[in-house]
Every structure is written in structure tokens, then in C-alpha cells.
Amino acid sequence: MSEPAEELLETFPNPNPGRDFTIDIDCPEFTSVCPKTGHPDFGTIHVTYVPDERCIELKSLKLYLQSYRQRGIFYEAATNVILDHLVTASAPRRMTVIGDFSARGGITTKVTVTYPAS
């Protein structure tokens, strides 16, 4: 299976680096593949962050998340890898990524990861 394409992530200068403000991003079309069954997984990725010097460019985020489409990865791993890659790319003051995954077999899963770790 393909690896997430971290190099697709782009940033731009924060227009107000002297002020704390929150950016909320919802990505409702996240897809990956269950590594055990090969079935597609669907979910919404929610990103909330306070930028420092750099902000995440949204088209690059969309392309980055699309790189998971054929990747066999568990929900917990996907959410943690996404946070790691976004933190590496943008060096935010704070960030939370929530993977809110659709029901499969009557079970939904929501994974929340934060930076810095509490």
C-alpha cells in the first residue's frame, strides 16, 4: 500500500503571528482502507490549530489526505500520523486532530490526538 504523501503539505506565512487565533478545518471526505479486511473506511478529519509562523494551505491538505485513499491503516494510526505530519509541516503553537470515522458493523470510532501532548 502507498504511504501518505507528506511532501504534498504546503504552508504560507501567518498573516498575524503576534496574535493567537484558532483555525478549524473539516475534511468530510477522508477515505482509507482497513488493513485487516481491505474494505474502504470513511470518515471526517477535523483539524483545529493555533498557528505560529506558518498556516496550512488547504488545497495541499486536501491532496495530502487523498493520498490515504489506497492506504491500509487503522483509524488510530491514521489520526496520529496526520497530526505528526501537520505539526512537522506547520510547527503550530497547538493542534488537535480528530478522526471521526463512519459506522462499520454498527460501531463508530472517534480518535482525538493533540500537540503538544498533554
DRENNUGU-459019 format. One line per field, with one value per residue: residue number from 1; residue in one letter; y negated, x negated, z of N, C-alpha, C in turn. Coordinates in nm, 2 decimals, m for minus. Last residue first. Layout:
// residues N
n	NUM ...
res	A ...
n.y	Y ...
n.x	X ...
n.z	Z ...
ca.y	Y ...
ca.x	X ...
ca.z	Z ...
c.y	Y ...
c.x	X ...
c.z	Z ...
//
This chain:
// residues 118
n	118 117 116 115 114 113 112 111 110 109 108 107 106 105 104 103 102 101 100 99 98 97 96 95 94 93 92 91 90 89 88 87 86 85 84 83 82 81 80 79 78 77 76 75 74 73 72 71 70 69 68 67 66 65 64 63 62 61 60 59 58 57 56 55 54 53 52 51 50 49 48 47 46 45 44 43 42 41 40 39 38 37 36 35 34 33 32 31 30 29 28 27 26 25 24 23 22 21 20 19 18 17 16 15 14 13 12 11 10 9 8 7 6 5 4 3 2 1
res	S A P Y T V T V K T T I G G R A S F D G I V T M R R P A S A T V L H D L I V N T A A E Y F I G R Q R Y S Q L Y L K L S K L E I C R E D P V Y T V H I T G F D P H G T K P C V S T F E P C D I D I T F D R G P N P N P F T E L L E E A P E S M
n.y	m1.62 m1.72 m2.03 m1.82 m1.53 m1.33 m1.12 m0.93 m0.75 m0.51 m0.31 m0.01 0.14 0.21 m0.11 m0.46 m0.68 m0.85 m1.12 m1.22 m1.53 m1.70 m2.01 m2.21 m2.51 m2.64 m2.44 m2.36 m2.26 m2.00 m1.87 m1.88 m1.71 m1.47 m1.42 m1.40 m1.17 m0.98 m0.97 m0.88 m0.63 m0.48 m0.46 m0.33 m0.15 m0.12 m0.10 m0.35 m0.47 m0.73 m0.90 m1.11 m1.29 m1.44 m1.59 m1.73 m1.89 m2.03 m2.18 m2.35 m2.49 m2.53 m2.62 m2.88 m2.97 m3.06 m2.93 m2.87 m2.65 m2.43 m2.14 m1.93 m1.63 m1.42 m1.17 m0.87 m0.52 m0.25 0.04 0.35 0.50 0.62 0.50 0.23 0.05 m0.24 m0.57 m0.90 m1.19 m1.41 m1.63 m1.81 m2.12 m2.33 m2.63 m2.82 m3.08 m3.29 m3.51 m3.72 m3.76 m3.67 m3.71 m3.56 m3.31 m3.20 m2.86 m2.52 m2.20 m1.85 m1.66 m1.51 m1.30 m1.09 m0.78 m0.50 m0.23 0.12
n.x	0.05 m0.15 m0.08 0.14 0.36 0.62 0.90 1.12 1.41 1.62 1.91 2.06 2.21 2.04 1.92 1.97 1.69 1.48 1.30 1.02 0.89 0.62 0.50 0.23 0.04 m0.14 m0.28 m0.45 m0.39 m0.50 m0.48 m0.20 m0.12 m0.24 m0.11 0.16 0.14 0.07 0.30 0.49 0.38 0.39 0.66 0.76 0.50 0.45 0.37 0.44 0.58 0.61 0.42 0.41 0.60 0.45 0.30 0.50 0.59 0.36 0.33 0.55 0.48 0.18 0.15 m0.08 m0.35 m0.42 m0.16 0.19 0.38 0.62 0.80 0.94 1.11 1.21 1.45 1.45 1.43 1.26 1.31 1.15 0.94 0.92 0.70 0.67 0.92 0.82 0.97 1.09 1.26 1.44 1.45 1.26 1.25 1.06 1.01 0.78 0.76 0.49 0.27 0.06 m0.17 m0.11 0.09 0.05 m0.19 m0.29 m0.19 m0.26 m0.18 m0.22 m0.34 m0.50 m0.34 m0.15 m0.13 m0.23 m0.04 m0.08
n.z	2.61 2.34 2.18 2.01 2.03 1.89 1.90 1.72 1.72 1.55 1.56 1.47 1.29 1.09 1.10 1.07 1.01 1.24 1.29 1.42 1.50 1.62 1.74 1.84 1.90 1.74 1.46 1.23 0.98 0.93 1.18 1.21 1.00 1.08 1.33 1.25 1.08 1.26 1.42 1.24 1.16 1.40 1.44 1.21 1.03 0.68 0.36 0.12 m0.08 0.04 0.13 m0.04 0.05 0.22 0.03 m0.10 0.12 0.18 m0.06 m0.02 0.22 0.40 0.73 0.83 1.05 1.30 1.45 1.48 1.65 1.51 1.43 1.20 1.15 0.90 0.88 0.68 0.58 0.44 0.23 0.32 0.40 0.65 0.78 0.71 0.54 0.38 0.36 0.32 0.40 0.36 0.53 0.71 0.86 1.06 1.23 1.40 1.63 1.74 1.90 1.72 1.57 1.31 1.09 0.86 0.83 0.51 0.43 0.33 0.21 0.16 0.01 0.17 0.26 0.15 0.30 0.09 m0.05 0.00
ca.y	m1.66 m1.61 m1.94 m1.86 m1.67 m1.35 m1.26 m0.93 m0.88 m0.54 m0.43 m0.08 0.07 0.31 0.02 m0.33 m0.63 m0.75 m1.08 m1.13 m1.43 m1.63 m1.88 m2.15 m2.40 m2.65 m2.53 m2.40 m2.39 m2.10 m1.89 m1.95 m1.86 m1.53 m1.43 m1.50 m1.30 m1.02 m1.01 m1.01 m0.74 m0.52 m0.52 m0.47 m0.16 m0.18 m0.02 m0.31 m0.33 m0.66 m0.79 m1.01 m1.20 m1.35 m1.50 m1.64 m1.80 m1.94 m2.08 m2.26 m2.40 m2.56 m2.51 m2.83 m2.92 m3.14 m3.02 m2.88 m2.79 m2.47 m2.27 m1.99 m1.77 m1.46 m1.32 m0.95 m0.66 m0.32 m0.10 0.27 0.44 0.67 0.64 0.32 0.14 m0.10 m0.48 m0.76 m1.11 m1.30 m1.52 m1.74 m1.99 m2.27 m2.50 m2.78 m2.94 m3.27 m3.37 m3.70 m3.81 m3.58 m3.77 m3.70 m3.35 m3.28 m3.00 m2.63 m2.33 m1.96 m1.74 m1.62 m1.42 m1.18 m0.91 m0.58 m0.35 0.00
ca.x	0.08 m0.09 m0.17 0.00 0.32 0.48 0.85 0.98 1.36 1.49 1.84 1.97 2.28 2.08 1.90 2.01 1.83 1.50 1.44 1.06 0.99 0.67 0.58 0.31 0.12 m0.15 m0.18 m0.50 m0.35 m0.49 m0.61 m0.29 m0.08 m0.28 m0.26 0.11 0.19 m0.03 0.17 0.51 0.41 0.26 0.57 0.80 0.60 0.41 0.42 0.35 0.54 0.72 0.46 0.30 0.64 0.55 0.24 0.43 0.68 0.41 0.23 0.55 0.59 0.25 0.16 0.05 m0.30 m0.47 m0.27 0.07 0.33 0.49 0.81 0.81 1.13 1.09 1.42 1.46 1.47 1.31 1.28 1.27 0.93 1.02 0.73 0.56 0.89 0.85 0.85 1.10 1.14 1.43 1.55 1.24 1.32 1.08 1.08 0.82 0.78 0.63 0.33 0.19 m0.17 m0.19 0.09 0.07 m0.08 m0.32 m0.21 m0.22 m0.24 m0.17 m0.23 m0.56 m0.37 m0.24 m0.08 m0.25 m0.11 0.00
ca.z	2.75 2.41 2.24 2.02 2.04 1.93 1.92 1.77 1.71 1.62 1.52 1.56 1.40 1.18 1.03 1.13 0.99 1.14 1.33 1.32 1.54 1.50 1.77 1.73 1.95 1.88 1.53 1.36 1.01 0.82 1.11 1.31 1.01 0.95 1.32 1.34 1.02 1.15 1.48 1.31 1.06 1.33 1.54 1.25 1.13 0.81 0.46 0.23 m0.10 m0.02 0.22 m0.05 m0.06 0.28 0.13 m0.17 0.05 0.28 m0.03 m0.13 0.22 0.27 0.63 0.82 0.92 1.19 1.49 1.41 1.66 1.55 1.50 1.24 1.20 0.98 0.87 0.80 0.56 0.56 0.25 0.29 0.27 0.56 0.80 0.68 0.66 0.37 0.37 0.30 0.42 0.26 0.55 0.58 0.85 0.93 1.23 1.26 1.60 1.68 1.90 1.79 1.71 1.40 1.22 0.84 0.91 0.63 0.39 0.42 0.19 0.25 m0.05 0.09 0.35 0.08 0.29 0.21 m0.07 0.00
c.y	m1.56 m1.65 m1.83 m2.00 m1.69 m1.49 m1.26 m1.07 m0.88 m0.68 m0.45 m0.20 0.01 0.25 0.12 m0.22 m0.49 m0.70 m0.98 m1.08 m1.35 m1.53 m1.83 m2.02 m2.34 m2.54 m2.54 m2.49 m2.44 m2.24 m2.00 m1.97 m1.94 m1.68 m1.50 m1.52 m1.42 m1.15 m1.05 m1.06 m0.88 m0.63 m0.57 m0.54 m0.31 m0.18 m0.07 m0.22 m0.27 m0.51 m0.69 m0.89 m1.09 m1.25 m1.40 m1.54 m1.69 m1.84 m1.98 m2.15 m2.30 m2.45 m2.56 m2.72 m2.87 m3.10 m3.10 m2.96 m2.80 m2.61 m2.31 m2.12 m1.81 m1.61 m1.34 m1.10 m0.74 m0.47 m0.16 0.12 0.36 0.62 0.70 0.47 0.23 m0.03 m0.34 m0.69 m0.97 m1.21 m1.41 m1.61 m1.93 m2.14 m2.45 m2.64 m2.92 m3.13 m3.38 m3.56 m3.79 m3.63 m3.69 m3.78 m3.50 m3.32 m3.09 m2.76 m2.42 m2.09 m1.86 m1.70 m1.54 m1.31 m1.01 m0.72 m0.42 m0.12
c.x	0.04 m0.06 m0.09 0.00 0.17 0.45 0.71 0.94 1.23 1.45 1.71 1.91 2.19 2.15 1.94 1.97 1.85 1.64 1.49 1.20 1.03 0.77 0.63 0.38 0.20 m0.07 m0.21 m0.40 m0.40 m0.47 m0.61 m0.43 m0.16 m0.24 m0.30 m0.04 0.14 0.01 0.07 0.38 0.41 0.28 0.44 0.70 0.63 0.53 0.37 0.42 0.46 0.70 0.56 0.33 0.53 0.60 0.33 0.35 0.61 0.51 0.28 0.45 0.59 0.35 0.24 0.06 m0.16 m0.41 m0.32 m0.04 0.20 0.48 0.67 0.84 0.99 1.11 1.30 1.44 1.48 1.33 1.33 1.24 1.05 1.01 0.82 0.59 0.78 0.83 0.90 0.97 1.18 1.31 1.54 1.33 1.30 1.15 1.10 0.89 0.83 0.64 0.47 0.23 m0.04 m0.19 0.02 0.07 m0.07 m0.19 m0.23 m0.24 m0.18 m0.25 m0.19 m0.46 m0.43 m0.26 m0.19 m0.18 m0.12 m0.09
c.z	2.85 2.56 2.32 2.08 2.04 1.93 1.96 1.78 1.79 1.61 1.61 1.49 1.50 1.30 1.13 1.04 1.05 1.14 1.22 1.36 1.41 1.56 1.64 1.79 1.83 1.95 1.68 1.44 1.15 0.87 1.01 1.25 1.10 0.95 1.19 1.33 1.11 1.09 1.37 1.37 1.13 1.24 1.48 1.34 1.16 0.90 0.60 0.33 0.01 m0.04 0.15 0.04 m0.08 0.17 0.18 m0.08 m0.02 0.21 0.08 m0.11 0.10 0.24 0.51 0.71 0.94 1.06 1.37 1.48 1.59 1.57 1.54 1.31 1.25 1.01 0.96 0.77 0.69 0.52 0.38 0.31 0.23 0.41 0.69 0.71 0.63 0.50 0.35 0.31 0.39 0.27 0.45 0.58 0.71 0.94 1.09 1.28 1.46 1.64 1.83 1.78 1.78 1.55 1.33 0.98 0.90 0.70 0.52 0.36 0.30 0.23 0.03 0.02 0.27 0.15 0.24 0.19 0.07 0.00
//
